[in-house]
């Protein structure tokens, strides 16, 4: 691979980072074909490690996007073993909030403190304003089915639906369930969520898809105020992100600090 070709792969990875697209640069660092490279940018592939191994390399890169880590892997080929270094640039964790309500304001502030990119959406222009959400990365006035296609949603995306109104939250849920978002939470009482799920089934949404909805949203901490509800929701999101159950530490075993997932 020439210097120009290598520079082009790095450019592809940098361009992905600018638009919050996950990317990985895979390099043969030991063994036959040392220096050979491949860039995986979302679903696009640039370069090749070898025709016999490329599908395996691509699959593992996507696993590392979910795990948000880089690593070196030893792989056996017909010509012998090679070491592949996966230099992974995961998309930043993104929280999409549907419903520019009081809880959304507190949730935006807290999520930004925790390093999330936050996008707020509501069709009500009087609520979805930059003045009310100065910490948000983007505030969009649109109906959920209009907003969803404009967002890049991957396994590092978390969605909180806070509208309390079927004409907003059900289109948001139906559209969200068609994405690869890692977390989809919906506000409301147990009764509200049961009735909502019944309506989704009647609309043709499968039980498998409906099972992805976390509703009532958040962990059971007795939250009442918008700020407490924001803590409850973010606690559940963090637990999902880290692959934890969200129970008391006193009842868990093993490390209390899990790897980022």
N, C-alpha and C positions, 0 to 999 in steps of 0.2 A: 504494500500500500504506500503510495507516494505521500510526501508531506502535504501536498495540496488536498488530497483525498482525506487525510487525517484531520486537517483543519476544517474541512467541510463537515465532517461528522461532529466535531466539537461545536461548530456553528449551529447544527441541527439541535443539539442538546440545549445550547444557550437559548435558542429561539423558543424552545418548548417551555423553559423555565419562565420566560417573559409572559407567557399566556397561561401559566399555571397548569401545564400539561406534564404528566410524569414522563421521565426519560431515563435511559440507562445507556452507558457506554461500556461495552464488553470487550475486553482485550485479552489475547493469549499472552500470558506473562511467563510461561515455562512450557517446554515441550515443542513438538513439531508445529511449525507455523507461528512461531513467536512474533508478536507485534501485530498479528491480524486483528481487525476490529469490526465491531458491529454496533450501530446505534439503534436502539428501540425507542421510538418516540410515539407514545400512545399506541396506536395500532399500525403505525408506519415503521418499516424496516429499511435501514440503510447499511450497506456493506454486508459481509458474510464471514462467519467463522469457518464454515464448511457445510456443504449441502446435507451431509448425513447427520449433522448435529444442530443445525440452525433451529429447527422446530423446538428441540429441547432447551436451547439457550433462550429462545423467546418466551417459552412457558415459564422458565425459572425467573426471568427478568420481571414478568408480571407478578409472580409470587412475591418478589422482593419489593415491588411497588406497594403491595398491601402491607408488608412487614416494615417498610420504610427503613431499609438498611442496605449497606454495601457489604460485599463479602467476596472471598476467593474460594473457588470450587474446583476440585480435581475431578476431571471427567475422563473416562476411558474411551479411546477411539480405536479404529482398526490399526492405526499407525502407532499406537501407544498412548500413554496418559498425557494430558495437557492440563495446565492450571489456567483457569479463566477468572479474571478479576472483573466483577460486576460493580461498576461505579454508578450508583443509583442516585437519581435526583427526583425524589417523590414530590408530587404536588403538595402544596401546603394544606393542612386541614382546613376545610371550608365548611362553615355553617350557613345554611340557607334558612331564613326565617320567613314564613308566610304569616302575615298578620302583624301590622305595626301597632300593637297594643302596648300597655304599660309593662307587661312581663317581657315583651320583646326589647324594650329599652334597657332594662336591667340585664337581660340575657346578652345583648350586644356588648355592653360594657365588660361583662365578665368573660365572655368568649375572647374578646380582644386582649384582655389581660393574660389569657392562657395561650395566646399565640395563634388564634384562629383568624382566618379571613372570613368576614361576615357580610352576607348579602341579605338585604331586607326587601321584602316585596309586599305590596298591598295595592288593591285597586282604588282605595280611598285616598285621594290626593291630599286631603286635609290631615291625614295621619302619617302618610309616607313622605316625610320631609327630612331634609338634611339637618334642619334645626332640631328636630326631635331625635335624630340619630346621628349626632356628629361623629361618633366613633365608627360607624359602619363604613365598609369599603365601597359599598354601592347601595343606593336606595332606588328601587324601581317601582314606578306607578304603573301597574298592569294587572290584568286578571292572571291567576296562576297558570292557566293553559297557554297564555301568551308569554309569560315569564320563563317557564321551564325550558323551552327550546333555546333560550339565549344563554343558559348557564352550562358550563362544562361540569358534568357530574360524573365522578368516578368513585372508587372504593375509599377515597379519603374525603368524601363528602357526607355531611350530616345534615338532616333536614328536620326542622321543628315547625309544626303547623299549629298556630296559636289563635286562629280566627274566631272560634266558637260560632261559626255560621256555615251551614251546609253548602250554601252557594259558593263559598270560598274554599272551605277545607276539603270538600269531596273532590273537586277538580284537582286540587293540589295533591291529594292522596293518590288519585288514579294516575296522574302524571308521574309522581315520584316513584310509584311502584313499578313503573316501566324502566327505571334507571338502575344503575349499579350502586346507588347510595348505600353506605354501610349502615346508616341509622335513619329511621323514619319514625318520628314521635308525633303524637297528636294529643292536644289538650282536651279536657272534658272529663266528666264523671264516668264511672264504670257504666252506668246506664246509657249515657250519651254515646260512649264508644261501642257498646253492644248494638245500639240502634244504627249507628253509623256503619258498622260492619255488615249489618243486615242489608242496608241500602246498597252497599258496594257489591254484595253477592247478587242482589237483584239486578244490578247494572252489569253483571257478567264477570266481575273480578273473582279470580279463583281463591279458594281457601289457602292455598300455598302462598299466594301473594299477600293476602290479608294477614297471615301469620307474621309477616315482617313488621307490621305496625306495632309500635310500642305506645299503647294507650290504655289508661291514662299515662301521659308522658311523665318521666322523671322517677326518681327513687323516693321511697316512703320515708320522709324525714319530718312529716307534719307541717309542710310548708303552707303558709297563708299569704304572706306579702309577696309582691312582685319580685323582690330581691331574693326571698327564700325560695320561691318557685324557680327562679333562675339558677340558684345553687343546686336545687334538686335535678333540674334538667341537665345541667352541665356535668353533674356527678354521674348521671347515667351515661351520658355521651363519653366521658372519660373512661368509665368502666368498659363500655363496648370497644372503645379504641384500644384499650390495653388488654382486652380479652379476659376481663374479670367479671365476677358475678355481682359485685356491688354490695356484698354482705359485710358484717362487722369484722374488722381485722382480728378481733379476739377469737373469732370462730374459723379463721383460715389457717392454712399451713403453708410452708415454703416462704420464699422471699416476699416481702411486702412492697417491693419496688419492681414491677414487671417491665419487660422491654416494651418499647413503643410499638404498637401494632397499627 
